[in-house]
Amino acid sequence: MKVAIVHYWLVGMRGGEKVLEELLDVFPEADVYSHVIDENAVSEAVRRRYRGSSFINRLPFAKRLYQIYLPFMPLALEQLDLRGYDLVISSESGPAKGVIVDPEALHVCYCHSPMRYVWDMYHDYRERSGWLKKLFMPFLLHYLRMWDVSTAQRVTYFVANSGYVASRIRQYYHRHSEVIFPPVAVDEFDVVGRKQGYYLLVGELVSYKRADLAVSAFAENGKSLKVVGGGEQFKELAAHATPNIEFLGKVEFEKLKHLYADAEALIFPGVEDFGMVPVEAMASGTPVIAYAKGGALETVKEGVSGLFFTEQSVESLNEAVERFETGAVDFEPEKLREYARQFDKSHFRSKITNFINEKMVKK
C-alpha cells in the first residue's frame, strides 16, 4: 500500500508533529508533504520521509512568515501530485485536507482542529490584527470558509483528536468523525516526587492559550510560577512579570521532564482542542489546574487528576489554586501516572491502525 501524509506546515515539533511522527511509525514507508518545511526545526524521522512542498515553500520568507500566504494555500494544495497513492492522510489544523487524490484512494483526515482563525476564533484574531489585515480579513476568510467546507467533501473519513473537535467538525462540516486521542509517550516522563513549591505553565505563548491570565493571577497571589515556552507574547509578558514569576523560554526535553515532575501543579488556563501538556504533567505525577472547557474536560478528571476553574478570570483561577493548597484532595503521583496511561501512544497506534485497516477493507 502506497501512503502519503499531508501535514499543514513543518516549522517546529509541537503536538501536531508528534502525531505525524507516530503516523510514520505506523506507516514507515509513507511519504510526507506539506506547504512549508524548515528542515532544521523538524526531527530526523520527518526529514527522512519528506518528499515535497507546495509552491508556498518557494515564496519569500515562507519558513518564517508562512501564515501571510494563507490565501494561496488552497490553490497550492491542489498542485500537489498525489497520483498513485492508495491511502492519503491529511493532518489538518492549517489547510491540508484540500488535496486532490485518486478516485480509488482512501482519504482520511486526522483533524487536530478546524482552522481556528477561520471559524470559532475569527473575531478574536481580527480584533487583535493590525488595521491593514483587519481590512482584508473579512473578504479573504469568507472565501476560505467556503473552500474549507467544500473540501470537507473530498475526505472519505474524518478522525478527530477529541470529542470537542468532533463537535466542531459536525458544526462546520456536517460530517461525522471517529475520536482517536493523540499519542503521548507516557513512559518517557519520570515520577520523582520531589515537589519544589512552584507551579508550572507550559506552551506556546500565544493569545488563545491565555498565559496572560496565569501571569496576572500569580502576580496577585505571589506564589512561584515557572513559564516554559516561546511565542509572540513572550517579551510582553516577561517585561511585566513580578519577581515570583520566572520565564524560562524553550527548554530541552530532559529539563522539561524535571520541571513537570517537581512542580506542585500544572496551570492550564486556555481552551485547547485536546492538549497534550496536561497529560504529560499527569504522566510525571503532577496534577492539573485547568479551565473547564475544551479538551481539558476529556483529559483531566476533577478530584482524580486535577481541579477545574470555571471562569477565565484571575479570581476564579486563584480560587482553584487556594482550593488545591488546602490539600482536601490528595493527588498521588503514581495514580496520576496510571490515569495518564489511557492516552499513551500505544493506544493511538492500535486505534488508528484498526480504523484504517477496517476502512481499507470496505473501500
NORJO-V110521 format. One record per residue. N is the residue number from 1. RES is the residue in one small letter. PHI is phi as a letter, one per 20 degrees, with the letter a starting at -180 (none if undefined). PSI is psi as a letter, one per 30 degrees, with the letter a starting at -180 (none if undefined). Layout:
{{N:RES:PHI:PSI} {N:RES:PHI:PSI}}
//
This chain:
{{1:m:none:k} {2:k:e:k} {3:v:c:k} {4:a:c:k} {5:i:d:k} {6:v:d:j} {7:h:d:k} {8:y:g:d} {9:w:b:l} {10:l:c:i} {11:v:c:g} {12:g:r:l} {13:m:c:i} {14:r:d:a} {15:g:g:e} {16:g:f:e} {17:e:f:f} {18:k:f:e} {19:v:f:e} {20:l:g:e} {21:e:f:e} {22:e:f:e} {23:l:f:e} {24:l:f:f} {25:d:f:e} {26:v:f:e} {27:f:c:i} {28:p:f:f} {29:e:d:g} {30:a:f:k} {31:d:e:k} {32:v:d:k} {33:y:c:l} {34:s:a:l} {35:h:f:e} {36:v:b:k} {37:i:c:k} {38:d:d:j} {39:e:f:f} {40:n:f:f} {41:a:d:g} {42:v:d:l} {43:s:f:l} {44:e:f:e} {45:a:g:e} {46:v:f:e} {47:r:g:e} {48:r:f:e} {49:r:e:g} {50:y:f:k} {51:r:c:f} {52:g:r:l} {53:s:d:l} {54:s:f:l} {55:f:f:f} {56:i:g:e} {57:n:f:f} {58:r:e:f} {59:l:e:l} {60:p:g:k} {61:f:l:g} {62:a:f:e} {63:k:f:e} {64:r:d:e} {65:l:d:h} {66:y:g:e} {67:q:f:f} {68:i:f:f} {69:y:e:g} {70:l:g:e} {71:p:f:f} {72:f:e:f} {73:m:f:e} {74:p:g:e} {75:l:f:e} {76:a:f:e} {77:l:f:e} {78:e:f:f} {79:q:e:f} {80:l:f:k} {81:d:e:j} {82:l:d:g} {83:r:f:k} {84:g:n:f} {85:y:e:k} {86:d:e:e} {87:l:c:k} {88:v:d:k} {89:i:d:j} {90:s:e:k} {91:s:d:j} {92:e:d:k} {93:s:b:e} {94:g:e:a} {95:p:f:k} {96:a:b:f} {97:k:f:f} {98:g:e:g} {99:v:f:l} {100:i:d:k} {101:v:d:l} {102:d:f:k} {103:p:g:e} {104:e:e:f} {105:a:f:l} {106:l:e:k} {107:h:d:j} {108:v:d:k} {109:c:d:j} {110:y:e:j} {111:c:e:j} {112:h:f:e} {113:s:a:k} {114:p:g:k} {115:m:g:j} {116:r:f:e} {117:y:f:f} {118:v:e:e} {119:w:d:c} {120:d:f:f} {121:m:d:g} {122:y:g:e} {123:h:f:e} {124:d:f:e} {125:y:f:e} {126:r:f:e} {127:e:f:e} {128:r:e:f} {129:s:e:l} {130:g:f:l} {131:w:f:e} {132:l:f:e} {133:k:f:e} {134:k:f:e} {135:l:f:e} {136:f:e:f} {137:m:g:e} {138:p:g:e} {139:f:f:e} {140:l:f:e} {141:l:f:f} {142:h:f:e} {143:y:f:e} {144:l:f:e} {145:r:f:e} {146:m:f:e} {147:w:f:e} {148:d:f:e} {149:v:f:e} {150:s:f:e} {151:t:f:f} {152:a:f:f} {153:q:f:f} {154:r:e:f} {155:v:e:k} {156:t:f:e} {157:y:b:k} {158:f:d:k} {159:v:c:k} {160:a:d:k} {161:n:e:f} {162:s:a:l} {163:g:f:e} {164:y:f:e} {165:v:f:e} {166:a:g:e} {167:s:f:e} {168:r:f:e} {169:i:f:e} {170:r:f:e} {171:q:f:e} {172:y:e:e} {173:y:d:f} {174:h:l:h} {175:r:c:k} {176:h:e:l} {177:s:b:k} {178:e:e:k} {179:v:e:j} {180:i:c:j} {181:f:f:k} {182:p:f:l} {183:p:e:k} {184:v:c:k} {185:a:e:i} {186:v:g:e} {187:d:f:f} {188:e:e:f} {189:f:d:l} {190:d:d:k} {191:v:d:j} {192:v:d:f} {193:g:m:g} {194:r:d:i} {195:k:f:k} {196:q:d:g} {197:g:n:g} {198:y:d:l} {199:y:d:l} {200:l:c:k} {201:l:c:k} {202:v:c:k} {203:g:q:l} {204:e:f:k} {205:l:e:i} {206:v:c:l} {207:s:g:e} {208:y:f:f} {209:k:e:f} {210:r:l:h} {211:a:f:e} {212:d:g:e} {213:l:f:e} {214:a:f:e} {215:v:f:e} {216:s:f:e} {217:a:f:e} {218:f:f:f} {219:a:f:e} {220:e:e:e} {221:n:e:f} {222:g:m:g} {223:k:e:l} {224:s:f:k} {225:l:c:k} {226:k:d:k} {227:v:d:k} {228:v:d:k} {229:g:p:l} {230:g:d:a} {231:g:p:l} {232:e:f:f} {233:q:e:f} {234:f:g:e} {235:k:f:e} {236:e:f:e} {237:l:f:e} {238:a:f:e} {239:a:f:f} {240:h:d:g} {241:a:f:k} {242:t:e:l} {243:p:g:f} {244:n:e:f} {245:i:d:k} {246:e:d:k} {247:f:e:j} {248:l:e:f} {249:g:m:a} {250:k:f:k} {251:v:c:l} {252:e:f:l} {253:f:g:e} {254:e:f:e} {255:k:f:e} {256:l:f:e} {257:k:g:e} {258:h:f:e} {259:l:f:e} {260:y:g:e} {261:a:f:e} {262:d:e:f} {263:a:f:k} {264:e:f:e} {265:a:a:l} {266:l:e:k} {267:i:e:k} {268:f:c:i} {269:p:e:f} {270:g:e:l} {271:v:d:j} {272:e:d:l} {273:d:f:e} {274:f:c:d} {275:g:n:j} {276:m:f:f} {277:v:g:e} {278:p:g:e} {279:v:f:e} {280:e:f:e} {281:a:f:e} {282:m:f:e} {283:a:f:f} {284:s:e:g} {285:g:n:g} {286:t:d:k} {287:p:f:l} {288:v:c:k} {289:i:d:j} {290:a:c:l} {291:y:f:k} {292:a:e:i} {293:k:a:l} {294:g:m:a} {295:g:f:f} {296:a:g:e} {297:l:f:f} {298:e:e:f} {299:t:d:f} {300:v:d:k} {301:k:d:k} {302:e:g:k} {303:g:m:f} {304:v:d:e} {305:s:c:g} {306:g:r:a} {307:l:c:l} {308:f:d:l} {309:f:c:k} {310:t:d:f} {311:e:c:k} {312:q:e:i} {313:s:c:l} {314:v:g:e} {315:e:f:e} {316:s:f:e} {317:l:f:e} {318:n:f:e} {319:e:f:e} {320:a:f:e} {321:v:f:e} {322:e:f:e} {323:r:f:e} {324:f:f:e} {325:e:f:f} {326:t:f:f} {327:g:m:g} {328:a:f:e} {329:v:d:k} {330:d:e:j} {331:f:e:j} {332:e:e:k} {333:p:g:e} {334:e:f:e} {335:k:f:e} {336:l:f:e} {337:r:f:e} {338:e:f:e} {339:y:f:e} {340:a:f:f} {341:r:f:f} {342:q:f:f} {343:f:d:g} {344:d:f:l} {345:k:f:f} {346:s:f:e} {347:h:f:e} {348:f:g:e} {349:r:f:e} {350:s:f:e} {351:k:f:e} {352:i:f:e} {353:t:f:e} {354:n:f:e} {355:f:f:e} {356:i:f:e} {357:n:g:e} {358:e:f:e} {359:k:f:e} {360:m:f:e} {361:v:f:e} {362:k:f:f} {363:k:f:none}}
//
